[in-house]
Amino acid sequence: MQKRSMLGFTVCLAALGFSGIASAELPPIKIGVIGPITGPSSDMGQSMIGGARVFLADINQVGGVLGRRIELVERDDHAKPEVGVAMAKEMIEKEKVVAVVGLANTGVALPTAKVFQEAKIPLIVTGATGATITKSFMPPAYPVSYVFRTSASDALQPIVILNDVIDRRKIDKIALLHDDSPYGQFGKQSMLAELARRRIKPVVVESFKVGDQDMTTQLQHAKESGAQAIVMYCLAPEGAMVVKSAEKLKMKLPMVGPWGLSQQTFIDKAGQGAEGVRSSVTFIENELSSVSNQFSLTYRKVNRTNHIPSAVAAAQTYDALRLITLAMFQANSEDGAKIKDALENLTQHTTSTIVSRYYKPFSPTDHEAIDLNMVVMGEIRNGKVAYAYKEDASSGSITRMKKAQ
């Protein structure tokens, strides 16, 4: 979203003392990356790994951090809570990681984050958006929290979505459809809370199971209830089935949802029906700013692919690693407690991150890096995500920073 050259990354790191060749005699510093590399949420997991590998190439090109190269410890959680927990323990006990980024699913993030929290290993969640994730590890539950986030919380996304549907498109007869995953359930609760704040009741609330292929019954109820727009809170594959089911019923209503609807899986599975669907996003791959183009090009080169399955997940993971290494430099340490303290009081502006420039993104009482003004509406056009509104595209080169705390 900013017209910044990735060359600035190297300049900034050199200025902070990252320059120079890391000593070959010193072991690398290990940072974990965990996500669903395989399975139904693989768009997110593969993009997290891909974004992390772009960062790895950047950071090690200038000598790593603290005179040591960075090594990524990549793990696949298969979108299963028990696997996430097992991988977390392995990264801590066997691999000795100093920090971790990733996690795409709320249901996996909650138990997995607990493992890192209790081991005092800083974790930055870069995909999962359930509002409860960071809240669960703040006081009074824990004296201090080691769980941070660079993805847009579900406390924010419903606001952006309803700003689009209600305020900008003047639609207040809304049907809410959600899946029965923890993500869908928490998303439904957040959406209902935001609707209640606006004193609006949805005309109908319908659920479906993860893996369902036909949502015509739920959509028929929406139609009979007089819905003028469909708001979805579900994973990408099921979102595509909602679109396909609407096509069967010849329903042509605006469809809006959270950032999962910007993923390639949704676009591919929904086909032509994806055109016009909107989602709340922090990053749009196809914008014309230099940093966006350079990141996209480098991602393709490093990962030997021709597209980013989930550009949002890739960018948010890149930024999380950037913040962790800045914290390590500031703390002059790889100790978890010192990294955590530095994350809560970063004194350096970031200059080459992807989603935003960050200045004091976290504090001891706020572990969410993304603010409301950093989330925009994307719209699928010709099979790609573009800005839904020209004014957002025009201001895309302006740094969207978190408000001062």
C-alpha positions in Angstrom: 0.0 0.0 0.0 3.0 2.3 0.0 5.3 3.4 -2.7 8.5 2.2 -1.2 11.3 0.3 -2.7 12.4 -3.0 -1.2 15.9 -1.6 -1.6 15.0 0.5 1.5 15.0 -2.7 3.5 18.7 -3.3 3.0 19.4 0.4 3.7 17.4 0.3 6.9 19.0 -2.9 8.1 22.4 -1.6 7.4 21.7 1.6 9.3 20.5 -0.5 12.3 23.6 -2.6 12.3 22.4 -5.6 10.5 25.0 -5.2 7.7 28.0 -7.4 7.4 28.5 -11.1 7.0 27.2 -13.3 9.7 29.9 -15.4 11.3 30.1 -18.8 9.9 31.2 -20.1 13.3 28.0 -19.1 15.0 24.9 -21.3 14.8 21.9 -19.8 13.1 19.0 -18.3 15.0 15.9 -20.4 14.5 12.4 -18.9 14.0 9.4 -21.1 13.5 6.8 -20.8 10.8 3.7 -22.9 11.3 0.5 -23.1 9.2 -1.7 -25.5 7.1 0.6 -26.2 4.3 -1.7 -29.0 3.2 -5.4 -29.5 3.6 -8.4 -27.2 3.2 -6.6 -24.0 4.3 -3.4 -24.6 2.4 -3.7 -21.3 0.5 -2.9 -19.6 3.8 -0.2 -22.0 5.0 1.7 -22.1 1.7 1.6 -18.3 1.5 2.8 -17.9 5.0 5.8 -20.2 4.2 6.3 -18.3 1.0 6.3 -14.9 2.6 8.7 -16.1 5.3 11.1 -17.4 2.6 11.1 -14.0 0.9 12.0 -12.4 4.3 14.7 -15.1 4.9 16.3 -14.2 1.6 16.2 -10.5 2.4 17.5 -10.7 6.0 20.3 -13.2 5.3 21.5 -11.2 2.3 22.5 -8.5 4.7 24.0 -10.8 7.3 21.1 -11.9 9.5 20.7 -10.4 12.9 23.0 -10.2 15.9 25.8 -11.4 13.6 24.0 -14.7 12.9 22.0 -16.0 10.0 18.3 -16.7 10.4 17.0 -20.3 9.8 13.3 -21.0 9.4 11.8 -24.1 11.0 8.7 -24.8 8.9 5.9 -27.0 10.2 2.6 -28.1 8.7 -0.3 -28.1 11.2 -2.8 -29.6 8.7 -5.4 -27.2 10.1 -5.8 -29.6 13.0 -5.5 -28.4 16.6 -3.8 -31.6 17.9 -1.2 -31.4 15.1 -0.6 -27.7 15.8 0.1 -28.5 19.5 2.4 -31.3 18.6 4.4 -29.2 16.2 4.6 -26.3 18.7 6.2 -28.7 21.3 8.6 -30.0 18.7 9.7 -26.6 17.7 10.3 -25.6 21.3 11.8 -28.8 22.7 13.7 -30.1 19.7 14.4 -27.2 17.4 14.9 -24.5 20.1 13.2 -21.7 18.2 13.4 -18.3 19.7 10.1 -17.0 18.2 7.3 -18.2 15.9 5.0 -16.7 13.2 2.0 -18.2 11.4 -1.2 -20.1 12.3 -4.1 -19.7 10.0 -7.1 -21.2 11.8 -8.6 -19.9 15.0 -9.4 -23.4 16.2 -5.7 -24.4 15.8 -4.3 -21.0 17.0 -5.9 -21.1 20.5 -4.4 -24.4 21.8 -1.2 -23.9 19.9 -0.6 -20.4 21.1 -1.0 -21.7 24.7 2.0 -23.9 24.2 4.2 -21.0 23.1 2.7 -18.8 25.8 3.6 -21.2 28.6 7.1 -21.7 27.2 7.6 -17.9 27.0 8.3 -18.0 23.2 7.0 -15.0 21.4 4.4 -15.8 18.8 3.0 -13.5 16.1 -0.2 -14.8 14.6 -0.3 -13.9 10.9 -3.4 -15.5 9.6 -6.0 -16.5 12.2 -8.4 -13.7 13.0 -10.6 -14.8 15.9 -10.8 -11.8 18.3 -10.4 -14.1 21.3 -6.9 -15.3 20.3 -4.9 -12.4 21.7 -7.5 -11.6 24.5 -7.1 -15.1 25.9 -3.5 -14.6 26.9 -3.7 -11.1 28.3 -4.2 -10.3 32.0 -5.9 -11.5 34.2 -5.5 -14.9 32.5 -1.8 -14.4 32.3 0.4 -11.8 33.9 2.1 -11.1 30.6 1.3 -12.2 27.1 3.7 -13.7 24.5 1.0 -13.8 21.8 0.9 -11.0 19.2 -0.9 -10.6 15.8 -0.4 -8.9 12.4 -3.6 -10.1 10.9 -6.9 -8.1 11.1 -8.9 -9.3 14.1 -12.5 -10.2 13.8 -13.2 -7.3 16.0 -12.2 -5.1 13.0 -13.3 -7.0 9.9 -17.1 -6.8 10.6 -16.8 -3.0 11.0 -15.1 -2.7 7.6 -17.6 -5.2 6.0 -20.7 -3.4 7.3 -19.2 0.0 6.5 -19.3 -1.2 2.9 -22.7 -2.9 3.0 -24.6 -0.5 5.2 -22.9 2.9 5.0 -21.6 2.9 1.4 -24.1 0.7 -0.4 -27.1 1.6 1.8 -28.2 -2.0 2.4 -29.6 -3.0 5.8 -31.5 -6.2 5.0 -28.6 -8.6 5.5 -28.5 -12.4 5.7 -25.6 -13.8 7.7 -24.2 -17.2 6.6 -21.4 -18.9 8.5 -19.7 -22.2 8.9 -19.6 -24.2 12.1 -15.8 -24.0 12.6 -14.5 -22.0 15.6 -13.6 -19.3 13.0 -17.1 -19.2 11.7 -18.7 -19.2 15.1 -16.5 -16.4 16.5 -17.0 -14.5 13.3 -20.7 -14.8 13.6 -20.6 -13.5 17.1 -18.4 -10.5 16.1 -20.7 -9.7 13.2 -23.9 -9.9 15.3 -22.2 -7.6 17.9 -21.4 -5.0 15.3 -24.9 -5.2 13.8 -26.4 -4.8 17.3 -24.2 -1.7 17.8 -25.8 -0.3 14.7 -29.2 -1.4 15.9 -29.8 -3.6 13.0 -30.9 -7.2 13.1 -30.0 -9.6 10.3 -33.0 -10.9 8.4 -31.8 -14.4 8.9 -28.7 -16.2 10.4 -27.9 -19.6 8.8 -25.0 -22.0 9.4 -23.5 -24.9 7.5 -20.8 -27.5 8.1 -17.3 -27.3 6.9 -17.1 -29.4 3.8 -20.8 -28.9 2.8 -21.2 -28.6 -1.0 -24.8 -27.3 -1.2 -26.1 -24.2 0.6 -29.3 -23.7 -1.4 -31.5 -24.3 1.7 -29.8 -21.6 3.6 -29.9 -19.2 0.7 -33.5 -20.0 0.0 -34.3 -18.9 3.6 -32.3 -15.7 3.0 -34.3 -15.0 -0.2 -37.6 -15.7 1.6 -36.6 -13.3 4.4 -36.1 -10.5 2.0 -32.3 -10.3 2.1 -30.7 -7.7 -0.1 -27.1 -8.8 0.6 -25.3 -11.9 1.8 -22.5 -11.6 4.4 -20.4 -14.7 4.8 -18.1 -15.8 7.6 -16.6 -19.0 6.5 -13.5 -20.6 5.0 -12.7 -20.1 1.4 -13.9 -23.5 0.0 -17.3 -23.2 1.7 -17.6 -19.5 0.6 -17.2 -20.7 -3.0 -20.0 -23.2 -2.5 -22.2 -20.4 -1.2 -21.6 -18.6 -4.5 -22.2 -21.8 -6.6 -25.5 -22.4 -4.7 -26.6 -18.8 -5.3 -26.0 -19.4 -9.0 -28.3 -22.4 -8.9 -31.0 -20.3 -7.4 -30.3 -17.4 -9.8 -29.8 -15.2 -6.8 -27.8 -12.1 -7.8 -27.2 -10.4 -4.4 -24.1 -8.5 -3.3 -21.8 -11.0 -1.4 -19.3 -9.8 1.2 -17.0 -11.5 3.7 -13.7 -11.4 5.5 -10.3 -11.8 4.0 -10.6 -15.5 3.2 -12.7 -14.6 0.2 -9.6 -13.0 -1.3 -7.8 -16.3 -1.5 -7.0 -18.1 -4.8 -9.0 -21.2 -3.7 -12.2 -19.1 -3.4 -11.6 -17.5 -6.8 -10.8 -20.8 -8.5 -13.7 -22.8 -7.0 -16.3 -20.0 -7.3 -15.3 -19.4 -11.0 -17.3 -16.6 -12.7 -19.5 -16.3 -9.7 -16.6 -14.8 -7.8 -16.8 -11.7 -9.9 -17.9 -8.7 -7.7 -17.5 -10.5 -4.4 -15.9 -8.3 -1.8 -13.7 -9.0 1.2 -11.9 -7.0 3.9 -8.1 -7.1 3.3 -4.9 -5.6 4.6 -2.9 -6.0 1.3 -3.8 -6.1 -2.4 -1.2 -7.9 -4.5 -2.1 -6.2 -7.7 -1.8 -2.5 -6.6 0.8 -0.5 -8.5 3.0 0.7 -5.7 6.6 -0.3 -6.0 6.8 -2.2 -2.7 3.7 -4.3 -3.7 5.2 -5.1 -7.1 8.6 -5.9 -5.8 7.2 -8.2 -3.0 5.0 -10.0 -5.5 7.9 -10.4 -8.0 10.3 -11.6 -5.3 7.7 -14.0 -3.9 7.3 -15.6 -7.3 11.0 -15.9 -7.9 11.9 -17.3 -4.4 9.0 -19.7 -4.4 9.1 -20.6 -8.1 5.4 -20.0 -8.7 3.4 -17.6 -10.8 1.0 -16.4 -8.1 0.5 -15.9 -4.4 -2.4 -18.2 -3.1 -3.1 -15.8 -0.3 -1.4 -12.4 -0.7 -2.7 -11.2 2.6 -1.2 -14.1 4.5 2.1 -13.8 2.8 2.4 -10.0 3.5 1.4 -10.3 7.1 3.9 -13.1 7.7 6.7 -11.1 6.1 5.9 -8.2 8.3 5.8 -10.3 11.5 9.3 -11.6 10.8 10.5 -8.1 10.2 9.1 -7.0 13.6 10.6 -10.0 15.4 14.1 -9.3 14.0 13.8 -5.6 14.9 12.9 -6.6 18.4 15.8 -9.0 18.6 18.1 -6.2 17.4 16.7 -3.7 19.9 16.9 -6.2 22.8 20.4 -7.3 21.6 19.2 -10.8 22.6 17.4 -13.9 21.4 15.8 -14.5 24.8 12.1 -14.8 24.6 11.2 -12.5 27.5 13.5 -9.8 26.1 12.1 -10.1 22.6 8.6 -9.9 24.0 9.5 -6.7 25.9 11.1 -5.2 22.8 8.0 -6.0 20.7 5.9 -4.1 23.2 8.1 -1.0 22.9 9.7 -0.9 19.5 11.5 2.4 19.1 12.3 2.0 15.3 9.9 2.9 12.5 9.8 0.1 9.9 10.4 1.3 6.4 10.1 -1.7 4.1 7.3 -3.8 5.5 4.5 -4.7 3.2 1.1 -4.1 4.8 2.1 -0.9 6.6 4.9 1.1 8.2 4.8 0.3 11.8 5.7 2.5 14.7 5.0 1.1 18.2 2.6 -1.5 16.8 2.3 -3.2 20.2 2.2 -2.2 23.8 1.9 -4.3 27.0 -1.9 -3.9 26.8 -2.3 -4.1 23.1 -0.9 -7.0 21.0 -2.8 -6.2 17.8 -0.6 -4.5 15.1 -3.5 -3.9 12.7 -5.8 -0.9 13.2 -9.1 -0.2 11.6 -7.7 2.3 9.1 -5.3 -0.3 7.8 -8.1 -2.6 6.5 -9.8 -1.9 3.1 -12.4 -3.5 0.9 -11.1 -5.6 -2.0 -13.3 -6.7 -4.9 -12.7 -9.6 -7.3 -12.5 -8.4 -10.9 -11.4 -10.6 -13.8 -10.2 -13.2 -11.4 -8.0 -10.9 -9.3 -8.4 -8.8 -6.2 -8.6 -5.1 -6.8 -9.6 -2.1 -4.6 -13.4 -1.9 -4.3 -13.3 1.9 -4.2 -11.2 4.3 -6.2 -10.5 6.5 -3.2 -8.8 3.6 -1.5 -6.8 2.9 -4.6 -5.8 6.5 -4.9 -4.6 6.6 -1.2 -2.8 3.3 -1.6 0.5 5.0 -1.6 -0.2 6.7 1.6 1.2 4.9 4.7 -1.7 3.6 6.8 -0.3 3.5 10.3 -1.8 2.6 13.6 -3.0 5.5 15.6 -0.8 6.6 18.4 -1.5 4.7 21.7 
